[in-house]
C-alpha cells in the first residue's frame, strides 16, 4: 500500500465573504496540487456566487458539516469572523486536518500559543495567511535590505490607511472584545508581522490607539513604535480616517533610503475577478507607481518586485507534500499578537511597554 500523500490535496474553506471569496478561494483554485473541494456558507447570495465561480466545490451550511467530511479532506482554511478562528482551528486539528487561518490567528497570544502546541502534538500543519509578506513593495524593501543597498537600516515606516469616515455594518465594528474587531488587530496584524519579519523581535512597544469616527465603538486609528532587538525602530500607522495617506512604506539606512506610495495591485485584481495564471503578468506595477531609491542628492525610481500572493498557497501545497515548514510559521503570529497586546497596554497607560525577555 502506497504511503505517498494524495494529490491534489482537497481543501475545505470556511467562509465565503471578502476573505474567502476574493483571496482564499481563487488562490487555492489556481494552485497546482490543491483542489477547492467544499465551502461553508449558508448565505444564499454567496452560495449562488460560489456555484458560478467554483462550480466543482460543494456548498455546506455549517462547519460541523465540513468536519463530518474530515476523512475526505486534507486541509481546512478558516476565513470566517475572528471570534471563530480559535474554536474552528482547534476542531480542525483535532479532526486530523492541516489548517490555515486568516489573520489574526487568535484574540490573544496565549490562545495562539495553545493552537501552536496542539498542532505540534498532533503533527499537523498550522499556518496563518499573512499574505502581505508577498506584497511587491514589501518584497522590494526586503530585497534591498538583504542586499545592503540601504546600508545599515535604522528606521522602518509602514502604513495601511483608508478613508472610511462612516463605520460600516459588520462584526469588525462591534464593541464586544470577543469579535476581535478594530483596525489594530485587522490591518495592524499585517503591519507588525511585516516589521518583525524584516527586522526581528521587538523589545519594546509604544502605542497611541484611538476611536475617532462618529458612531464608532472600536479603534479606528492607531500608531505603534517598535524598538527591535536589532536596534531598528519601526513606526507603524493604521487608520480608517486618513483623507490623505502617507507613503505606504519608507526604509531609511545610513547609505540610502527607499520610499514607496500606493497599494500593491493584487487585492484589487483579485476583487475584480482577475486570477493568477490567466495569461497576463501577475502582481506587476506600472512604472509610474515605482518607489524611489537613493538620497535627496541622488535618487531614482526603482522597479517594484512583482507581488506574489500565489506563493503562499504554493508553499502550503509543498508543505503538505513534503513536510517542509509552512510559508508562515504560526509562532510568528504569537509574536505579532504579543506586540498588539503590549500596544493596548501602552495606549492605556501612556507608557513604553517592555516585551518579555526571549530565551
Residue, then its C-alpha position, 0 to 999 in steps of 0.5 A: x500500500x502506497x504511503x505517498x500523500x494524495x494529490x491534489x490535496x482537497x481543501x475545505x474553506x470556511x467562509x465565503x465573504x471578502x476573505x474567502x471569496x476574493x483571496x482564499x478561494x481563487x488562490x487555492x483554485x489556481x494552485x497546482x496540487x490543491x483542489x477547492x473541494x467544499x465551502x461553508x456558507x449558508x448565505x444564499x447570495x454567496x452560495x449562488x456566487x460560489x456555484x458560478x465561480x467554483x462550480x466543482x466545490x460543494x456548498x455546506x451550511x455549517x462547519x460541523x458539516x465540513x468536519x463530518x467530511x474530515x476523512x475526505x479532506x486534507x486541509x481546512x482554511x478558516x476565513x470566517x469572523x475572528x471570534x471563530x478562528x480559535x474554536x474552528x482551528x482547534x476542531x480542525x486539528x483535532x479532526x486530523x486536518x492541516x489548517x490555515x487561518x486568516x489573520x489574526x490567528x487568535x484574540x490573544x497570544x496565549x490562545x495562539x500559543x495553545x493552537x501552536x502546541x496542539x498542532x505540534x502534538x498532533x503533527x499537523x500543519x498550522x499556518x496563518x495567511x499573512x499574505x502581505x509578506x508577498x506584497x511587491x513593495x514589501x518584497x522590494x524593501x526586503x530585497x534591498x535590505x538583504x542586499x545592503x543597498x540601504x546600508x545599515x537600516x535604522x528606521x522602518x515606516x509602514x502604513x495601511x490607511x483608508x478613508x472610511x469616515x462612516x463605520x460600516x455594518x459588520x462584526x469588525x465594528x462591534x464593541x464586544x472584545x470577543x469579535x476581535x474587531x478594530x483596525x489594530x488587530x485587522x490591518x495592524x496584524x499585517x503591519x507588525x508581522x511585516x516589521x518583525x519579519x524584516x527586522x526581528x523581535x521587538x523589545x519594546x512597544x509604544x502605542x497611541x490607539x484611538x476611536x475617532x469616527x462618529x458612531x464608532x465603538x472600536x479603534x479606528x486609528x492607531x500608531x505603534x513604535x517598535x524598538x527591535x532587538x536589532x536596534x531598528x525602530x519601526x513606526x507603524x500607522x493604521x487608520x480608517x480616517x486618513x483623507x490623505x495617506x502617507x507613503x505606504x512604506x519608507x526604509x531609511x539606512x545610513x547609505x540610502x533610503x527607499x520610499x514607496x506610495x500606493x497599494x500593491x495591485x493584487x487585492x484589487x485584481x483579485x476583487x475584480x475577478x482577475x486570477x493568477x495564471x490567466x495569461x497576463x503578468x501577475x502582481x506587476x506595477x506600472x512604472x509610474x507607481x515605482x518607489x524611489x531609491x537613493x538620497x535627496x542628492x541622488x535618487x531614482x525610481x526603482x522597479x517594484x518586485x512583482x507581488x506574489x500572493x500565489x506563493x503562499x498557497x504554493x508553499x502550503x501545497x509543498x508543505x503538505x507534500x513534503x513536510x517542509x515548514x509552512x510559508x508562515x510559521x504560526x509562532x510568528x503570529x504569537x509574536x505579532x499578537x504579543x506586540x498588539x497586546x503590549x500596544x493596548x497596554x501602552x495606549x492605556x497607560x501612556x507608557x513604553x511597554x517592555x516585551x518579555x525577555x526571549x530565551 
